[in-house]
Amino acid sequence: MNVNKRSTQIKKLTIAGVCFALCMVLPLFIGQIPEIGMALSPMHIPVLIAGFVIGPIYAAVVGFLAPLIRFMLFGMPPMPNAIAMSFELATYGIVSGIMYKILPKKLIYLYVSLITAMLAGRIVWGIARVVMLGLVEVPFSMELFIGGAFVGAVPGIILHIVVVPPIVIALKKAGLMLNAKD
């Protein structure tokens, strides 16, 4: 393995660790009011950023593990939602990473990648909830899906659209984009 490839892998692992740590601590800032935390979805932000910056594989691992580890450490997000969230966040990382890598590096495509990742993640969350319905009888319906994935998530969706692109742009200017060559 050449030195540049190893150096890139170390950088990706380091950024993945930072994003994972952010997934652990960001919810603590608003965790005293669970309804606000659920509406703003602070764990989603580092995973989306990880997808753009370090690519789909590392971001998927961060996204999948963060809700489960956070549940083990802090009891939040509660089970079984942590399981569905793991699949949702892994999808965020995969889709944002792939979309950023294949699309032109223009601002509009950054938003396209972000919105596509959020839609795909919410669909996967719904599928995970349906599967859990069959396995552990977790109540779920189309109304709960629309309410949980879209209507109740509007504040978080707006927050992500406002916050994620400027952070990605700043990281790009800092030369930290390891997902794709510009």
C-alpha positions, 0 to 999 in steps of 0.5 A: 500500500502506498503512503498516499493511500494509507494517509487518505485512509487514516484521514478518513478514519479520523474524520469518521471518528469526529463525525461519530463523536458529534453524533454522540454529543450534538443530541445532548445540546437539545436532549433535555426536550425530546420533542425538539431533538426528534424534530431537529434530528441532530445525529443526521447532520454529522452522518450527512457530512461524513457521506460528502467528505469521506464517502459512502462506506465510512459514512454508512458505518458511522450512520449505522453504529451511532444510534445503537451505541448512543442507545447503549450509552444514553438510552436514546434514541429508544429501542426499537426506533434506534434500529430503524434509525441505524438503517436510515442514517446508514442510507444517508451516508451511502446516498450522500457519499455516492451522489456527491462522488458521481455528480458535478461539484456545483452547489446545486448538485450538493443540494440534489445529493442532500435532498436525495439522501434525506428522501432515501433515508426516510424511505429506508426508515419506513421500510425498517419500521414495517419489517419491525412491525412483522418481527416485534409488533411495533405499531406502524401505519402509513399515517405514522410513516408520513408523520414521522418521516416528513411532517414531524421532520420538517424542522430537521429537514430545514435545519439540514438544508441550511446547515449541511451545505455551508459546512461541506463547502467550508470543508472543501475550501479547507481541502478536506474532501476525501470522497472525490477528486475535484 
